[in-house]
Amino acid sequence: MFYISYYTTPDDARKSSPAANAKTLSVAKSLASNGIDVEILSTCTVASKGKFIKGRRFKVDDGIVCRQFSLFNTGFGPFRRLQYILANMRLFLVLLFKAKKGENVLFYHAIERIQPILLAKKLKKFRLVLEVEEIYNDSLSITAKNAADELKCFACADSYIFPTALLNEKINPTGKPFAVIHGTYEVEPVVATPDNDHIHIAYAGTLNPLKGCAEAIDAAEFLNEKYHLHILGYGTPDQIEETKSHIEKIKEKTTCKITFEGLLSGKEYIAFLQGCHIGLSPQNPDAKFTDTSFPSKILSYMSNGLQVVSIEIPAIKTSDVGEYIHYFNEQTPQNIAQAIKSVDLKNVVDTREIISTLNKKFKEKIKEIL
């Protein structure tokens, strides 16, 4: 079964979202556990280093392989456009010659890849399983044509994978088969435990200040010396510098320890998270995408045994993990800090066990919709 996604490995020169990588791998493992051979077609066109990155095909896990296309790494505008076109051509040709009529093809929704997917589906008549994390027209500034393509892709899918049931209600009015997976359902083996010198809090994710990172840092002003806030994340060079500067300003106002950890991935990321007690998940409650998207970091925290402190929004409150979250109902530094202080670490739920149960349910559901 082909699975089209921007998948990369931690040691890869290609760049993609760590959260999307984790989600892709989790879904692929669920498919493989049902006896389905998975070939991930990775169509990344941006790299962090090197001028030329060779294509490769490699084993990811039992029953899972990944094919990556070669690419030239350049910031030259017209050449980047050419690379985008070549990636779409390669994807189209693979599906044209390899996909079979009536078989399932899973597509991790990406605006740039919609056109070759729809054309290949029209010609080859495969079943399109669409994995939708969010509606890009709600969360990004996209062109009218891209917005129209997105709606066309939603309509022509044969079944869906969503992060929330609320997104199903919005995209799937005709009641096609669907499964819900909130994030990564892989329970990570224990490789580290928290030090008890502080109560360690992790904010992991984008450093875009509009996505809650700024408020997470501001919350440290209202915490005392018992706490240590760790900021792990990715962003533009400007966002990284702004985050570091912001941390230094808040340090002058609090006895709470604050550390910028940069971008961690793979085993290093897992071990670091397991060294923390609490995971933070702020989110702009007024943004359109919060109605239907689910923060993947929540599941990442829980699969590593952390307690979660989150903004209270319907997509989280009504989810399968909603009852196990510690909430703040207004995204202010004071409310975030108060929610953190309300977590009783002597009386907590086993978040790993909760994720393990959800993993079993999803494997059964994905088999059903396929």
C-alpha positions as CSV (number, residue, x, y, z in Angstrom):
1,M,0.0,0.0,0.0
2,F,1.4,3.4,-1.0
3,Y,1.4,6.0,1.8
4,I,2.3,9.5,0.5
5,S,3.8,11.8,3.1
6,Y,6.6,14.2,3.8
7,Y,8.4,11.5,5.8
8,T,12.0,11.9,6.9
9,T,14.3,10.2,9.5
10,P,16.2,12.0,12.2
11,D,19.5,11.6,10.4
12,D,18.2,12.7,7.0
13,A,19.2,15.9,5.3
14,R,15.7,16.4,4.1
15,K,13.5,18.6,6.3
16,S,9.9,17.9,7.4
17,S,7.8,18.4,10.5
18,P,8.9,16.2,13.5
19,A,5.2,15.9,14.5
20,A,4.2,14.8,11.0
21,N,7.0,12.2,10.9
22,A,5.9,10.8,14.2
23,K,2.2,10.6,13.0
24,T,3.2,9.0,9.7
25,L,5.2,6.3,11.4
26,S,2.5,5.6,13.9
27,V,-0.1,5.1,11.2
28,A,2.3,3.1,9.1
29,K,2.9,0.7,12.0
30,S,-0.8,0.3,12.6
31,L,-1.2,-0.7,8.9
32,A,1.7,-3.1,9.1
33,S,0.3,-4.7,12.3
34,N,-2.7,-5.6,10.2
35,G,-0.5,-7.5,7.6
36,I,-0.4,-4.6,5.1
37,D,2.9,-3.9,3.4
38,V,3.5,-0.2,3.4
39,E,5.6,1.8,1.0
40,I,6.0,5.4,2.1
41,L,6.5,7.8,-0.9
42,S,8.3,10.8,0.6
43,T,8.2,13.9,-1.6
44,C,10.2,16.4,0.5
45,T,11.8,19.1,-1.7
46,V,13.8,21.0,1.0
47,A,17.0,20.0,2.8
48,S,19.0,21.4,5.7
49,K,22.4,20.6,4.2
50,G,24.2,19.4,1.1
51,K,23.8,20.6,-2.5
52,F,22.5,17.3,-3.9
53,I,20.7,14.6,-1.9
54,K,20.5,11.2,-3.6
55,G,17.2,9.3,-3.7
56,R,17.0,6.1,-1.7
57,R,14.7,3.3,-0.7
58,F,15.2,1.9,2.8
59,K,13.5,-0.2,5.4
60,V,11.8,1.8,8.2
61,D,10.4,-1.1,10.2
62,D,8.9,-4.6,9.7
63,G,6.5,-4.3,6.8
64,I,7.4,-0.7,6.1
65,V,9.8,0.7,3.5
66,C,10.3,4.3,2.4
67,R,11.2,5.7,-1.1
68,Q,12.7,9.2,-1.2
69,F,13.3,11.1,-4.4
70,S,16.7,12.8,-5.1
71,L,16.7,16.6,-4.9
72,F,19.0,19.6,-5.4
73,N,19.1,21.8,-2.3
74,T,19.0,25.4,-3.4
75,G,17.3,28.6,-2.4
76,F,17.2,29.9,-5.9
77,G,13.5,30.7,-6.6
78,P,12.9,29.4,-10.2
79,F,14.9,26.3,-9.4
80,R,12.8,25.6,-6.3
81,R,9.7,25.9,-8.5
82,L,11.2,23.4,-10.9
83,Q,12.0,21.0,-8.1
84,Y,8.4,21.3,-6.9
85,I,7.2,20.3,-10.5
86,L,9.6,17.4,-10.7
87,A,8.5,16.0,-7.3
88,N,4.9,16.1,-8.5
89,M,5.8,14.4,-11.8
90,R,7.7,11.6,-10.0
91,L,4.9,11.0,-7.7
92,F,2.4,10.9,-10.5
93,L,4.5,8.5,-12.5
94,V,4.9,6.1,-9.6
95,L,1.2,6.0,-9.0
96,L,0.5,5.7,-12.7
97,F,2.7,2.7,-13.2
98,K,2.5,1.0,-9.8
99,A,-0.9,1.7,-8.2
100,K,-3.6,-0.8,-9.1
101,K,-7.3,-0.3,-9.7
102,G,-9.4,-0.7,-6.5
103,E,-6.4,-0.8,-4.1
104,N,-6.0,1.7,-1.2
105,V,-3.6,4.7,-1.5
106,L,-3.1,6.7,1.7
107,F,-2.4,10.4,1.3
108,Y,-1.2,12.6,4.1
109,H,-3.0,15.8,3.0
110,A,-0.6,18.4,1.5
111,I,-1.6,21.2,-0.7
112,E,1.4,20.9,-3.0
113,R,0.7,17.2,-3.9
114,I,-3.1,17.3,-4.5
115,Q,-3.0,17.7,-8.3
116,P,-0.9,14.6,-9.1
117,I,-2.9,12.6,-6.6
118,L,-6.3,13.6,-8.2
119,L,-5.0,13.0,-11.7
120,A,-3.6,9.6,-10.9
121,K,-6.8,8.6,-9.1
122,K,-8.9,9.6,-12.1
123,L,-6.7,7.5,-14.4
124,K,-6.0,4.4,-12.2
125,K,-9.2,4.3,-10.2
126,F,-7.5,3.5,-6.9
127,R,-9.3,4.1,-3.5
128,L,-8.0,7.3,-1.9
129,V,-7.7,7.2,1.9
130,L,-7.2,10.9,2.9
131,E,-5.4,11.7,6.1
132,V,-6.4,15.2,7.1
133,E,-4.8,17.0,10.0
134,E,-6.4,20.4,9.4
135,I,-8.1,22.4,6.8
136,Y,-5.4,24.6,5.3
137,N,-7.8,27.2,4.1
138,D,-8.6,27.7,7.9
139,S,-5.0,27.8,9.1
140,L,-2.9,29.2,6.2
141,S,-3.1,32.0,3.7
142,I,-3.5,30.0,0.5
143,T,-4.6,31.0,-3.0
144,A,-8.2,30.6,-4.2
145,K,-7.1,27.8,-6.6
146,N,-5.4,25.9,-3.8
147,A,-8.5,26.3,-1.6
148,A,-10.6,24.9,-4.5
149,D,-8.2,22.0,-5.0
150,E,-8.4,21.2,-1.3
151,L,-12.2,21.0,-1.3
152,K,-12.0,18.9,-4.5
153,C,-9.6,16.5,-2.7
154,F,-11.9,16.3,0.3
155,A,-14.8,15.4,-1.9
156,C,-13.2,12.7,-4.0
157,A,-11.7,10.7,-1.1
158,D,-13.2,7.3,-0.5
159,S,-12.4,7.2,3.2
160,Y,-10.6,9.3,5.8
161,I,-8.3,9.5,8.8
162,F,-8.9,12.5,11.0
163,P,-7.4,13.8,14.3
164,T,-10.8,14.7,15.7
165,A,-14.4,13.6,15.1
166,L,-15.2,17.4,14.8
167,L,-13.2,17.5,11.6
168,N,-15.1,14.5,10.2
169,E,-18.4,16.4,10.7
170,K,-17.0,19.3,8.7
171,I,-15.3,17.4,5.8
172,N,-17.4,14.2,5.5
173,P,-21.1,15.2,5.2
174,T,-22.0,12.1,3.2
175,G,-20.8,9.7,5.9
176,K,-18.0,7.9,4.2
177,P,-15.9,5.5,6.3
178,F,-13.4,7.2,8.6
179,A,-11.1,6.5,11.6
180,V,-9.9,8.9,14.2
181,I,-6.3,9.0,15.5
182,H,-5.5,12.0,17.6
183,G,-1.7,11.7,17.2
184,T,1.1,9.2,17.9
185,Y,-0.3,6.1,19.6
186,E,3.1,4.4,19.9
187,V,3.9,4.0,23.6
188,E,7.6,4.7,24.0
189,P,9.7,2.3,26.1
190,V,11.0,3.9,29.3
191,V,14.6,5.1,28.7
192,A,14.7,8.0,31.3
193,T,12.9,9.2,34.4
194,P,12.6,12.7,35.8
195,D,15.0,14.2,38.3
196,N,13.2,15.4,41.4
197,D,15.4,18.5,41.7
198,H,12.6,20.5,40.1
199,I,9.2,19.8,38.6
200,H,10.2,19.7,34.9
201,I,7.8,21.2,32.3
202,A,8.2,20.7,28.6
203,Y,6.9,22.9,25.8
204,A,7.6,21.0,22.6
205,G,6.6,22.2,19.1
206,T,6.6,25.3,16.9
207,L,8.3,28.5,18.1
208,N,5.7,30.5,16.1
209,P,4.5,32.9,18.8
210,L,1.0,32.7,17.4
211,K,0.8,29.0,18.3
212,G,1.3,29.5,22.1
213,C,5.0,29.4,22.7
214,A,5.1,33.0,23.9
215,E,2.4,32.4,26.5
216,A,4.2,29.2,27.7
217,I,7.3,31.2,28.4
218,D,5.4,34.1,30.0
219,A,3.8,31.5,32.4
220,A,7.2,31.0,34.0
221,E,6.9,34.5,35.6
222,F,4.1,33.1,37.8
223,L,6.0,29.9,38.8
224,N,8.6,29.6,41.6
225,E,11.9,27.9,42.2
226,K,10.2,24.5,42.3
227,Y,9.8,24.5,38.6
228,H,12.0,24.2,35.5
229,L,10.5,25.1,32.1
230,H,12.1,23.6,29.0
231,I,11.4,25.0,25.5
232,L,12.0,22.6,22.7
233,G,11.0,23.5,19.2
234,Y,11.5,24.4,15.6
235,G,11.0,27.7,13.7
236,T,12.6,30.2,11.4
237,P,16.0,31.7,12.5
238,D,14.1,34.9,13.5
239,Q,11.6,32.9,15.6
240,I,14.5,31.1,17.4
241,E,16.3,34.4,18.2
242,E,13.0,35.9,19.4
243,T,12.3,32.9,21.6
244,K,15.8,33.1,23.2
245,S,15.4,36.8,23.8
246,H,12.0,36.3,25.3
247,I,13.3,33.7,27.7
248,E,16.1,36.0,28.9
249,K,13.6,38.8,29.7
250,I,11.3,36.5,31.7
251,K,14.3,35.0,33.6
252,E,14.8,38.5,35.1
253,K,11.3,38.3,36.6
254,T,11.1,34.8,38.1
255,T,12.8,32.3,40.2
256,C,11.5,29.5,37.9
257,K,14.3,28.1,35.8
258,I,13.9,28.4,32.0
259,T,16.0,26.6,29.4
260,F,16.0,26.7,25.6
261,E,16.8,23.2,24.4
262,G,16.5,23.8,20.6
263,L,15.2,21.1,18.3
264,L,15.6,17.5,19.5
265,S,14.5,14.4,17.5
266,G,14.5,10.7,17.7
267,K,15.9,9.0,20.7
268,E,17.3,12.2,22.1
269,Y,13.8,13.8,22.0
270,I,12.2,10.7,23.6
271,A,14.7,10.6,26.4
272,F,14.4,14.3,27.1
273,L,10.6,14.2,27.3
274,Q,10.7,11.3,29.7
275,G,12.9,13.4,31.9
276,C,10.0,15.8,32.4
277,H,6.8,15.6,34.5
278,I,4.4,17.9,32.6
279,G,3.9,18.7,29.0
280,L,2.4,22.1,27.9
281,S,-0.1,22.4,25.0
282,P,-1.2,26.0,24.6
283,Q,-3.1,26.9,21.4
284,N,-4.7,30.1,20.1
285,P,-8.4,29.4,21.0
286,D,-9.6,32.1,18.6
287,A,-7.9,30.6,15.5
288,K,-10.2,28.9,13.0
289,F,-8.1,25.7,12.9
290,T,-8.5,25.0,16.7
291,D,-12.2,24.0,16.0
292,T,-11.1,20.9,14.2
293,S,-7.3,20.2,14.7
294,F,-5.8,18.2,17.5
295,P,-2.4,19.2,18.9
296,S,-0.1,16.2,18.2
297,K,2.2,17.1,21.1
298,I,-0.5,16.0,23.6
299,L,-0.2,12.4,22.4
300,S,3.6,12.7,22.2
301,Y,3.6,13.8,25.9
302,M,1.2,11.0,27.0
303,S,3.1,8.2,25.1
304,N,6.1,9.2,27.2
305,G,4.3,9.2,30.5
306,L,3.9,13.0,31.0
307,Q,0.9,14.7,32.5
308,V,-0.6,17.3,30.1
309,V,-1.7,20.9,30.7
310,S,-3.7,22.3,27.8
311,I,-6.0,25.0,26.6
312,E,-9.6,23.9,27.0
313,I,-11.1,23.8,23.5
314,P,-13.8,21.4,22.1
315,A,-11.4,19.4,19.9
316,I,-9.4,18.4,23.0
317,K,-12.2,18.3,25.5
318,T,-14.3,15.9,23.4
319,S,-11.4,13.7,22.4
320,D,-10.7,10.2,23.6
321,V,-8.1,11.7,26.0
322,G,-10.1,14.7,27.1
323,E,-10.9,13.5,30.6
324,Y,-7.2,13.0,31.4
325,I,-6.0,16.5,30.6
326,H,-5.4,19.4,33.1
327,Y,-7.0,22.5,31.6
328,F,-6.7,26.2,31.6
329,N,-9.8,27.9,30.0
330,E,-8.1,31.2,29.1
331,Q,-4.7,31.4,27.4
332,T,-3.1,33.9,29.8
333,P,0.3,33.3,31.5
334,Q,-1.5,33.4,34.9
335,N,-4.0,30.7,34.0
336,I,-1.4,28.5,32.4
337,A,0.8,28.7,35.6
338,Q,-2.2,28.0,37.8
339,A,-3.1,24.9,35.7
340,I,0.6,23.7,36.1
341,K,0.5,24.2,39.8
342,S,-2.8,22.2,40.1
343,V,-1.2,19.0,38.8
344,D,-0.7,16.7,41.8
345,L,2.2,14.5,40.8
346,K,1.5,12.1,43.7
347,N,-1.9,11.3,42.2
348,V,-1.7,11.0,38.4
349,V,-3.1,8.7,35.7
350,D,-0.9,6.3,33.8
351,T,-0.9,8.1,30.5
352,R,1.0,5.4,28.7
353,E,-1.7,2.9,29.5
354,I,-4.3,5.2,28.0
355,I,-2.4,5.5,24.8
356,S,-1.9,1.8,24.6
357,T,-5.6,1.2,24.7
358,L,-6.3,3.9,22.0
359,N,-3.6,2.2,19.8
360,K,-5.5,-1.1,19.9
361,K,-8.8,0.6,19.0
362,F,-7.2,2.5,16.1
363,K,-5.7,-0.7,14.6
364,E,-9.1,-2.3,14.6
365,K,-10.7,0.7,13.0
366,I,-8.2,1.2,10.3
367,K,-8.6,-2.4,9.3
368,E,-12.3,-1.9,9.1
369,I,-12.2,1.2,6.8
370,L,-9.7,-0.4,4.4
